[in-house]
Amino acid sequence: MHEGKHVFTQLMKFLPRKLFRQCVQKHDGDAYCKAFSCHDQFLAMAFAQLTLREGLRGIQETL
């Protein structure tokens, strides 16, 4: 059975979350978001890139 953190979690630790939040606030990225924040969207797109998904269907199947 799996013990420890997943590889994706370990990679996302390198992202300075404070800097990401500052960029989102600067550009008003979450202005019209209701449920899916910029950070959530970034995580989904980063995961899709790492797993070599080419479309929304592939992303949905993987997540």
Distance bins in CASP14 RR format, pairs under 12 A and 6 or more apart:
PFRMAT RR
TARGET T0000
AUTHOR 0000-0000-0000
RMODE 2
METHOD distances of the structure
MODEL  1
2 9 0 0 0 0 0 1 0 0 0 0 0
4 10 0 0 0 0 1 0 0 0 0 0 0
5 11 0 0 0 0 0 1 0 0 0 0 0
5 12 0 0 0 0 1 0 0 0 0 0 0
5 13 0 0 0 0 1 0 0 0 0 0 0
6 12 0 0 0 0 1 0 0 0 0 0 0
6 13 0 0 0 0 0 1 0 0 0 0 0
6 47 0 0 0 0 0 1 0 0 0 0 0
6 50 0 0 0 0 0 1 0 0 0 0 0
7 13 0 0 0 0 0 1 0 0 0 0 0
7 47 0 0 0 0 0 1 0 0 0 0 0
7 50 0 0 0 0 1 0 0 0 0 0 0
7 51 0 0 0 0 0 1 0 0 0 0 0
8 14 0 0 0 0 0 1 0 0 0 0 0
8 15 0 0 0 0 0 1 0 0 0 0 0
8 43 0 0 0 0 1 0 0 0 0 0 0
8 44 0 0 0 0 0 1 0 0 0 0 0
8 46 1 0 0 1 0 0 0 0 0 0 0
8 47 1 0 0 1 0 0 0 0 0 0 0
8 48 0 0 0 0 0 1 0 0 0 0 0
8 49 0 0 0 0 0 1 0 0 0 0 0
8 50 1 0 0 1 0 0 0 0 0 0 0
8 51 0 0 0 0 1 0 0 0 0 0 0
8 62 0 0 0 0 0 1 0 0 0 0 0
8 63 0 0 0 0 0 1 0 0 0 0 0
9 15 0 0 0 0 0 1 0 0 0 0 0
9 43 0 0 0 0 0 1 0 0 0 0 0
9 46 0 0 0 0 0 1 0 0 0 0 0
9 47 0 0 0 0 0 1 0 0 0 0 0
9 50 0 0 0 0 0 1 0 0 0 0 0
10 50 0 0 0 0 0 1 0 0 0 0 0
11 43 0 0 0 0 0 1 0 0 0 0 0
11 46 1 0 0 1 0 0 0 0 0 0 0
11 47 0 0 0 0 1 0 0 0 0 0 0
11 49 0 0 0 0 0 1 0 0 0 0 0
11 50 1 0 0 1 0 0 0 0 0 0 0
12 20 0 0 0 0 0 1 0 0 0 0 0
12 39 0 0 0 0 0 1 0 0 0 0 0
12 42 0 0 0 0 1 0 0 0 0 0 0
12 43 1 0 0 1 0 0 0 0 0 0 0
12 44 0 0 0 0 0 1 0 0 0 0 0
12 46 1 0 0 1 0 0 0 0 0 0 0
12 47 0 0 0 0 1 0 0 0 0 0 0
12 50 0 0 0 0 0 1 0 0 0 0 0
14 20 0 0 0 0 0 1 0 0 0 0 0
14 46 0 0 0 0 0 1 0 0 0 0 0
15 21 0 0 0 0 0 1 0 0 0 0 0
15 23 0 0 0 0 0 1 0 0 0 0 0
15 39 0 0 0 0 1 0 0 0 0 0 0
15 42 0 0 0 0 1 0 0 0 0 0 0
15 43 0 0 0 0 1 0 0 0 0 0 0
15 46 0 0 0 0 1 0 0 0 0 0 0
16 22 0 0 0 0 1 0 0 0 0 0 0
16 23 0 0 0 0 0 1 0 0 0 0 0
17 23 0 0 0 0 0 1 0 0 0 0 0
17 24 0 0 0 0 0 1 0 0 0 0 0
17 38 0 0 0 0 0 1 0 0 0 0 0
17 39 1 0 0 1 0 0 0 0 0 0 0
17 42 0 0 0 0 0 1 0 0 0 0 0
17 43 0 0 0 0 0 1 0 0 0 0 0
18 24 0 0 0 0 0 1 0 0 0 0 0
18 25 0 0 0 0 0 1 0 0 0 0 0
18 39 0 0 0 0 0 1 0 0 0 0 0
19 25 0 0 0 0 0 1 0 0 0 0 0
19 26 0 0 0 0 0 1 0 0 0 0 0
19 39 0 0 0 0 0 1 0 0 0 0 0
20 26 0 0 0 0 0 1 0 0 0 0 0
20 27 0 0 0 0 0 1 0 0 0 0 0
20 29 0 0 0 0 0 1 0 0 0 0 0
20 30 0 0 0 0 0 1 0 0 0 0 0
20 37 0 0 0 0 0 1 0 0 0 0 0
20 38 1 0 0 1 0 0 0 0 0 0 0
20 39 1 0 0 1 0 0 0 0 0 0 0
20 40 0 0 0 0 0 1 0 0 0 0 0
20 41 0 0 0 0 0 1 0 0 0 0 0
20 42 1 0 0 1 0 0 0 0 0 0 0
20 43 0 0 0 0 0 1 0 0 0 0 0
20 46 0 0 0 0 0 1 0 0 0 0 0
21 27 0 0 0 0 0 1 0 0 0 0 0
21 29 0 0 0 0 0 1 0 0 0 0 0
21 30 0 0 0 0 1 0 0 0 0 0 0
21 37 0 0 0 0 0 1 0 0 0 0 0
21 38 0 0 0 0 1 0 0 0 0 0 0
21 39 1 0 0 1 0 0 0 0 0 0 0
21 42 0 0 0 0 0 1 0 0 0 0 0
22 29 0 0 0 0 0 1 0 0 0 0 0
22 38 0 0 0 0 0 1 0 0 0 0 0
23 29 0 0 0 0 1 0 0 0 0 0 0
23 30 0 0 0 0 0 1 0 0 0 0 0
23 38 0 0 0 0 1 0 0 0 0 0 0
23 39 0 0 0 0 0 1 0 0 0 0 0
23 42 0 0 0 0 0 1 0 0 0 0 0
24 30 1 0 1 0 0 0 0 0 0 0 0
24 31 0 0 0 0 1 0 0 0 0 0 0
24 33 0 0 0 0 1 0 0 0 0 0 0
24 37 0 0 0 0 1 0 0 0 0 0 0
24 38 1 0 1 0 0 0 0 0 0 0 0
24 39 1 0 0 1 0 0 0 0 0 0 0
24 40 0 0 0 0 0 1 0 0 0 0 0
24 41 0 0 0 0 0 1 0 0 0 0 0
24 42 0 0 0 0 1 0 0 0 0 0 0
25 31 0 0 0 0 0 1 0 0 0 0 0
25 37 0 0 0 0 0 1 0 0 0 0 0
25 38 0 0 0 0 1 0 0 0 0 0 0
25 39 0 0 0 0 0 1 0 0 0 0 0
26 38 0 0 0 0 0 1 0 0 0 0 0
27 38 0 0 0 0 1 0 0 0 0 0 0
28 38 0 0 0 0 0 1 0 0 0 0 0
29 36 0 0 0 0 0 1 0 0 0 0 0
29 37 0 0 0 0 1 0 0 0 0 0 0
29 38 1 0 1 0 0 0 0 0 0 0 0
29 39 0 0 0 0 0 1 0 0 0 0 0
29 41 0 0 0 0 1 0 0 0 0 0 0
29 42 0 0 0 0 0 1 0 0 0 0 0
30 36 0 0 0 0 1 0 0 0 0 0 0
30 37 1 0 1 0 0 0 0 0 0 0 0
30 38 1 0 1 0 0 0 0 0 0 0 0
30 39 0 0 0 0 1 0 0 0 0 0 0
30 40 0 0 0 0 0 1 0 0 0 0 0
30 41 0 0 0 0 1 0 0 0 0 0 0
30 42 0 0 0 0 0 1 0 0 0 0 0
31 37 0 0 0 0 0 1 0 0 0 0 0
31 38 0 0 0 0 1 0 0 0 0 0 0
32 38 0 0 0 0 0 1 0 0 0 0 0
33 39 0 0 0 0 0 1 0 0 0 0 0
33 40 0 0 0 0 1 0 0 0 0 0 0
33 41 0 0 0 0 1 0 0 0 0 0 0
34 40 0 0 0 0 0 1 0 0 0 0 0
35 41 0 0 0 0 0 1 0 0 0 0 0
36 42 0 0 0 0 0 1 0 0 0 0 0
36 43 0 0 0 0 0 1 0 0 0 0 0
36 44 0 0 0 0 1 0 0 0 0 0 0
36 45 0 0 0 0 0 1 0 0 0 0 0
37 43 0 0 0 0 1 0 0 0 0 0 0
37 44 0 0 0 0 0 1 0 0 0 0 0
38 44 0 0 0 0 0 1 0 0 0 0 0
38 45 0 0 0 0 0 1 0 0 0 0 0
39 45 0 0 0 0 0 1 0 0 0 0 0
39 46 0 0 0 0 0 1 0 0 0 0 0
40 46 0 0 0 0 0 1 0 0 0 0 0
40 47 0 0 0 0 0 1 0 0 0 0 0
40 63 0 0 0 0 0 1 0 0 0 0 0
41 47 0 0 0 0 0 1 0 0 0 0 0
41 48 0 0 0 0 0 1 0 0 0 0 0
41 59 0 0 0 0 0 1 0 0 0 0 0
42 48 0 0 0 0 0 1 0 0 0 0 0
42 49 0 0 0 0 0 1 0 0 0 0 0
43 49 0 0 0 0 0 1 0 0 0 0 0
43 50 0 0 0 0 0 1 0 0 0 0 0
43 59 0 0 0 0 0 1 0 0 0 0 0
43 63 0 0 0 0 1 0 0 0 0 0 0
44 50 0 0 0 0 0 1 0 0 0 0 0
44 51 0 0 0 0 0 1 0 0 0 0 0
44 53 0 0 0 0 1 0 0 0 0 0 0
44 55 0 0 0 0 0 1 0 0 0 0 0
44 56 0 0 0 0 0 1 0 0 0 0 0
44 58 0 0 0 0 0 1 0 0 0 0 0
44 59 1 0 0 1 0 0 0 0 0 0 0
44 60 0 0 0 0 1 0 0 0 0 0 0
44 62 0 0 0 0 1 0 0 0 0 0 0
44 63 1 0 0 1 0 0 0 0 0 0 0
45 51 0 0 0 0 0 1 0 0 0 0 0
45 53 0 0 0 0 1 0 0 0 0 0 0
45 55 0 0 0 0 0 1 0 0 0 0 0
45 56 0 0 0 0 0 1 0 0 0 0 0
45 59 0 0 0 0 1 0 0 0 0 0 0
45 62 0 0 0 0 0 1 0 0 0 0 0
45 63 0 0 0 0 0 1 0 0 0 0 0
46 53 0 0 0 0 0 1 0 0 0 0 0
46 59 0 0 0 0 0 1 0 0 0 0 0
46 63 0 0 0 0 0 1 0 0 0 0 0
47 53 0 0 0 0 1 0 0 0 0 0 0
47 58 0 0 0 0 0 1 0 0 0 0 0
47 59 1 0 0 1 0 0 0 0 0 0 0
47 60 0 0 0 0 0 1 0 0 0 0 0
47 62 1 0 0 1 0 0 0 0 0 0 0
47 63 1 0 0 1 0 0 0 0 0 0 0
48 54 0 0 0 0 1 0 0 0 0 0 0
48 55 1 0 0 1 0 0 0 0 0 0 0
48 56 0 0 0 0 1 0 0 0 0 0 0
48 57 0 0 0 0 0 1 0 0 0 0 0
48 58 1 0 0 1 0 0 0 0 0 0 0
48 59 1 0 1 0 0 0 0 0 0 0 0
48 60 0 0 0 0 1 0 0 0 0 0 0
48 61 0 0 0 0 0 1 0 0 0 0 0
48 62 1 0 0 1 0 0 0 0 0 0 0
48 63 0 0 0 0 1 0 0 0 0 0 0
49 55 0 0 0 0 0 1 0 0 0 0 0
49 59 0 0 0 0 1 0 0 0 0 0 0
49 62 0 0 0 0 0 1 0 0 0 0 0
50 59 0 0 0 0 0 1 0 0 0 0 0
50 62 0 0 0 0 1 0 0 0 0 0 0
51 58 0 0 0 0 1 0 0 0 0 0 0
51 59 0 0 0 0 1 0 0 0 0 0 0
51 61 0 0 0 0 1 0 0 0 0 0 0
51 62 1 0 1 0 0 0 0 0 0 0 0
51 63 0 0 0 0 1 0 0 0 0 0 0
52 58 0 0 0 0 1 0 0 0 0 0 0
52 59 0 0 0 0 0 1 0 0 0 0 0
52 62 0 0 0 0 1 0 0 0 0 0 0
53 59 1 0 1 0 0 0 0 0 0 0 0
53 60 0 0 0 0 1 0 0 0 0 0 0
53 61 0 0 0 0 1 0 0 0 0 0 0
53 62 1 0 1 0 0 0 0 0 0 0 0
53 63 0 0 0 0 1 0 0 0 0 0 0
54 61 0 0 0 0 0 1 0 0 0 0 0
54 62 0 0 0 0 0 1 0 0 0 0 0
55 61 0 0 0 0 1 0 0 0 0 0 0
55 62 0 0 0 0 0 1 0 0 0 0 0
56 62 0 0 0 0 0 1 0 0 0 0 0
56 63 0 0 0 0 0 1 0 0 0 0 0
57 63 0 0 0 0 0 1 0 0 0 0 0
END
